[in-house]
Amino acid sequence: MAITKTSVCDVENNRTKQEGMDGVALPSYILITPARNEAAFIEKTIVSMIHQTVLPLKWVIVDDGSTDDTAEIVNRYLPDNPWMELVRRQQRKERSFAGKVQAFNCGLERAQDVRWEMVGNLDADISFGPDHFEFLLRQCVADPQLGVVGTAFCEEGYSLEGDVFCDWTWHVSGGCQLFRRQCFEQIGGYLPVPGGGVDWIAVITARMEGWKTRSFAERQFFHYRPMGTAEMGRVAKAFAYGKKDYSVGSHPLWEFLRAVRHLGRKPYLLSGSALGLGYLWGWVCHAPRTVSQKLVQHHRKEQMGKLKALLRGRLLALRPTRGVSECDAFRYRRESHIPRCLDEVKFAGKSVLEIGLGQGTESEQIIRRGGRWSGLDLTQTSAPRVRERLRLRNLPYDDLRVGSVLQIPYPDNSFDMVFSHGFLHHVPEIVQAQAEIARVLRPGGELVMMVYAKWSLNYMLSISVLRRIGLAAMVGLGLPGKGIYAAHVKNAREEGLFQYLGMKRFIHRSTDGPDHPYAKVYGMREVREDFPDFSLTRAYKQFMHAPPLPVKWLPLQRMLGWHLWAHLTVRKNGAAQGGQPSNAGTPVR
């Protein structure tokens, strides 16, 4: 990959334009990074920056009184990267957001000799892809009204796209904000507020002044230290965020609903409670507002508009569809977590085998996210249907076959990743299936799957209790039932009520219909037992679903969600080696 680097001569000549990979002129930009005790992560940020396809004219890293090796790490990279500069400030007793603004302004003063068009604030504990800033600059060229731009971000246990109580398409996270110069000067830069919210205040002020602000889902950065936890724990962080929300004028109704939503985030119950108590503390103590009344009114107006959109079910319209058709949108409107979960999987550039294709909805999304896709399905109807879907959409793919997961028709070490959504929990011979998956994966390859969750509201309450009681009552009262309940009543009478209601049998008939032959629910123990050739690296739940209960709105999916997403890495030993590829698969052309 060719990398466009800014030389010393570029800075000396005050060059104001830079070129992208295709020679298109892009705005020049500078970056400022206030860093305090960031030795654990700053090297990840530096490595991400030096591999950018378009480098800044200048990147000033301000060591804001660090007591660790932050400055020493930065110094190692300065000789080979003359566009980088380190500024050291005196130590101060505590970390504060006002101090961060002062450090930013110090770095900005060091760039006075550079003719820049964009200025960015870059945290020292993030990493991102090589075209991150080129992508953002191109967005600014395409829309001159964009005043502040950034991307979505994720951190351990959290994704900005999954937070419906954050205006993520409008709000630009403070971890990486890029301002147009006119916008930055018009809003007066960052406001030095000790209690926090400086990035939020800057973004909402820009919108109040008529500028557009936008976070793009097409790129994202990873935040290594959870927001606000640099010198405090997660509960204390949530309490501080509540106080900050009061100080910047968040609407009480919005804050209440946000606190309820956060009950489902780690640490469970405590996080949401602390957030609400922090806001209540600010109200009881009559904490002073840190922003103008005009900004408070503007902020609350936006919050109520977003809340109305949420209540009307229009949230999907606020998210980039990224190639979602009208038919697929119906499914994603019901299971809106799926695109977010797919965004967290690194498909780009990898050879991916999808097992169990259905309508090809996720197949299309994997290809659109840069995966080199191959598909395998047992049925003679699904595979041709998916092939036609991809043909009509002119989407490239490597291969598509009809075949069994018990005899995967590919040689050893064929794929970087295997993806399966809602299929493997229907395979009785799962240990044999996982051995085949391990065989076709390359060393270090990953299995990403969605299976039904055992410790979910749907299994523990709806299936295990409510549906069984309801079915027993219908059979006992001689009621015929309607729809799928009629089929359950028929099965119970034919097989015997008590035998049919036994969970070993009833679970098979209660996940995907009364005529379904097999289904299994999974917890962490079951995943490890059924996938012995893999190491479980990550797992999380989504999708509040427990019919007939209307529970979709409950903010508890991370604890009680029905869909368990698991990321596993192949160990590549034992059954994972030496297997023989099957010739049973039939290519679909």
BELGI-V403706 format. One record per helix or strand of 2 or more residues. SS is the DSSP state (~ for helix, > for strand). FROM is the first residue (numbers start at 1). LEN is the number of residues. If there is no record, write none. Layout:
SS|FROM|LEN + SS|FROM|LEN
This chain:
~|8|5 + >|17|3 + >|25|3 + >|29|7 + ~|42|9 + >|58|7 + ~|70|9 + >|84|6 + ~|97|13 + >|118|5 + >|126|3 + ~|132|11 + >|146|10 + >|158|2 + ~|160|3 + >|176|5 + ~|181|6 + ~|198|11 + >|212|12 + ~|234|14 + ~|252|11 + ~|270|15 + ~|293|19 + ~|315|4 + ~|326|9 + ~|337|7 + >|351|5 + ~|361|8 + >|372|6 + ~|382|11 + >|399|4 + >|415|7 + ~|424|3 + ~|430|11 + >|441|13 + ~|457|21 + ~|484|12 + ~|497|5 + ~|503|7 + ~|524|7 + >|534|9 + ~|557|4 + >|563|8 + ~|574|3 + >|586|2
